[in-house]
Amino acid sequence: MAEPKYVCIEGVIGVGKTSLTTLLGEYLNAQMVFEQPEENPFLQDFYRDPKRFAFQTQLFFLLSRYRQQQESFQTDLFYEYTVSDYLFAKDRIFAHLNLEDRELFLYDRVASLLERDIPKPDLVVYLQSTTERLLENIRKRGRSYEKSMSVDYIRSLNEAYNRFFFHYNDTPLLVINATVIDFVNDRTELMDLINQIMRSHSGIEYYSPVS
């Protein structure tokens, strides 16, 4: 298999998805596709009252990501590479974590219809980290709508991501130990990581930089 042309960067809130997407995208002169959580009008309500606003929040994310994916692949003919800071299929992680049974049934029916039209990436990069490191990163960046997140919620989300990617086999998957790498501030570590990402991949592979 040749080097990946369409790469999705994944991981839990605060792990550095957007930072790596930006750095990799700039290096490749790629089309960059970013999640836009601040556009979700239900998100702050969800963090205050998850049970009440989970379904509205999740459905808005699903439909807005679908629209964004469709738009991005209408313009990808102008770019050799595309780098996204989310995998469309990961939306199900949040749905299964937050929705009640009847809501999940309806969500799954809608998601299954939409997923048929979404191209699969050549590679998914999963930035895996500890809950403690995620919480530290979330506190540092200080986004207002994330302040009400509980430790238990982040821990549950981290566990849900690990379960999802443990069983993931739709595309090649590169799992990165993000707890021991600083690709934002260390140029050498960034270039080593980019070299790992841009080689040929198959199945599930793991990368942890040698300290």
DRENLUMFI-916460 format. One record per residue (C-alpha): residue in three letters; y, x negated, z negated. Coordinates in steps of 0.1 Angstrom, whole numbers, padded with zeros to 4 digits, always signed. Example, Ala and Ser with C-alpha at 12.3 -4.5 7.8 and 13.67 -1.06 7.14 Angstrom:
BEGIN
ALA-0045-0123-0078;SER-0011-0137-0071;
% end
This chain:
BEGIN
MET+0000+0000+0000;ALA+0035-0013+0009;GLU+0064-0016-0015;PRO+0076+0018-0029;LYS+0105+0035-0011;TYR+0109+0064-0034;VAL+0107+0055-0071;CYS+0111+0079-0101;ILE+0121+0064-0135;GLU+0108+0084-0164;GLY+0108+0084-0202;VAL+0120+0102-0233;ILE+0157+0109-0240;GLY+0174+0076-0249;VAL+0149+0052-0234;GLY+0172+0040-0206;LYS+0161+0060-0175;THR+0196+0063-0162;SER+0205+0027-0168;LEU+0174+0014-0150;THR+0179+0039-0122;THR+0215+0026-0117;LEU+0205-0011-0119;LEU+0175-0007-0095;GLY+0195+0016-0072;GLU+0224-0009-0070;TYR+0200-0038-0063;LEU+0183-0019-0035;ASN+0214-0002-0022;ALA+0194+0030-0026;GLN+0202+0066-0028;MET+0203+0075-0065;VAL+0194+0109-0079;PHE+0204+0116-0115;GLU+0197+0144-0139;GLN+0228+0163-0148;PRO+0220+0179-0182;GLU+0257+0185-0190;GLU+0257+0211-0163;ASN+0232+0233-0181;PRO+0253+0260-0199;PHE+0224+0267-0223;LEU+0217+0232-0235;GLN+0240+0230-0266;ASP+0228+0265-0276;PHE+0192+0253-0272;TYR+0197+0223-0296;ARG+0212+0247-0322;ASP+0186+0274-0318;PRO+0156+0262-0297;LYS+0134+0293-0301;ARG+0161+0316-0288;PHE+0174+0296-0259;ALA+0144+0276-0247;PHE+0135+0298-0218;GLN+0170+0301-0203;THR+0175+0263-0207;GLN+0142+0255-0191;LEU+0146+0278-0162;PHE+0181+0265-0154;PHE+0168+0230-0154;LEU+0139+0239-0132;LEU+0160+0256-0106;SER+0189+0231-0106;ARG+0164+0202-0102;TYR+0148+0220-0074;ARG+0181+0224-0056;GLN+0191+0188-0063;GLN+0157+0175-0049;GLN+0161+0196-0018;GLU+0196+0183-0012;SER+0187+0146-0018;PHE+0159+0147+0007;GLN+0182+0161+0034;THR+0203+0129+0031;ASP+0175+0103+0025;LEU+0174+0095+0062;PHE+0205+0074+0056;TYR+0188+0052+0030;GLU+0158+0030+0030;TYR+0152+0036-0007;THR+0156+0065-0031;VAL+0156+0060-0069;SER+0156+0090-0093;ASP+0160+0091-0131;TYR+0135+0120-0133;LEU+0102+0132-0119;PHE+0103+0168-0109;ALA+0068+0175-0124;LYS+0079+0163-0159;ASP+0098+0196-0164;ARG+0065+0210-0176;ILE+0065+0186-0206;PHE+0095+0205-0220;ALA+0082+0239-0210;HIS+0049+0234-0228;LEU+0066+0220-0258;ASN+0093+0247-0262;LEU+0082+0280-0246;GLU+0061+0308-0260;ASP+0030+0319-0242;ARG+0045+0348-0222;GLU+0075+0326-0212;LEU+0053+0298-0203;PHE+0032+0320-0181;LEU+0062+0331-0161;TYR+0076+0296-0160;ASP+0044+0282-0147;ARG+0043+0307-0118;VAL+0078+0298-0107;ALA+0072+0261-0111;SER+0040+0262-0091;LEU+0058+0278-0062;LEU+0087+0253-0062;GLU+0066+0222-0066;ARG+0050+0227-0032;ASP+0083+0218-0015;ILE+0090+0187-0035;PRO+0080+0153-0020;LYS+0060+0131-0044;PRO+0073+0096-0052;ASP+0056+0064-0041;LEU+0058+0052-0077;VAL+0066+0066-0111;VAL+0078+0041-0137;TYR+0073+0054-0172;LEU+0095+0037-0198;GLN+0074+0040-0230;SER+0091+0034-0264;THR+0087+0041-0301;THR+0104+0071-0317;GLU+0124+0047-0339;ARG+0139+0029-0310;LEU+0146+0062-0292;LEU+0165+0075-0322;GLU+0185+0043-0325;ASN+0195+0045-0288;ILE+0205+0082-0291;ARG+0227+0074-0321;LYS+0244+0045-0303;ARG+0254+0065-0272;GLY+0267+0094-0293;ARG+0264+0123-0269;SER+0277+0154-0287;TYR+0249+0178-0275;GLU+0222+0153-0288;LYS+0235+0150-0324;SER+0216+0180-0336;MET+0182+0167-0324;SER+0158+0162-0353;VAL+0135+0133-0359;ASP+0106+0156-0357;TYR+0117+0169-0323;ILE+0121+0134-0308;ARG+0087+0124-0322;SER+0070+0155-0308;LEU+0087+0149-0274;ASN+0076+0113-0274;GLU+0040+0123-0281;ALA+0042+0150-0254;TYR+0054+0124-0228;ASN+0026+0101-0238;ARG+0000+0128-0234;PHE+0015+0139-0200;PHE+0014+0104-0185;PHE-0019+0095-0201;HIS-0034+0122-0178;TYR-0010+0117-0149;ASN-0027+0108-0116;ASP-0006+0123-0088;THR+0009+0090-0078;PRO+0008+0053-0087;LEU+0021+0049-0123;LEU+0036+0018-0138;VAL+0039+0020-0176;ILE+0066-0003-0191;ASN+0067-0013-0228;ALA+0104-0005-0231;THR+0105-0014-0268;VAL+0104-0051-0261;ILE+0125-0054-0230;ASP+0163-0054-0226;PHE+0169-0049-0189;VAL+0205-0038-0195;ASN+0218-0070-0211;ASP+0192-0096-0199;ARG+0194-0104-0162;THR+0162-0124-0162;GLU+0143-0095-0178;LEU+0158-0071-0153;MET+0148-0091-0123;ASP+0113-0096-0136;LEU+0111-0058-0141;ILE+0124-0051-0106;ASN+0099-0075-0091;GLN+0071-0056-0109;ILE+0084-0023-0096;MET+0089-0034-0060;ARG+0054-0048-0054;SER+0025-0028-0041;HIS+0008-0004-0067;SER-0022+0017-0071;GLY-0036+0038-0099;ILE-0022+0031-0134;GLU-0007-0003-0143;TYR+0009-0017-0174;TYR+0037-0042-0179;SER+0049-0058-0211;PRO+0071-0088-0207;VAL+0060-0120-0225;SER+0084-0128-0253;
% end
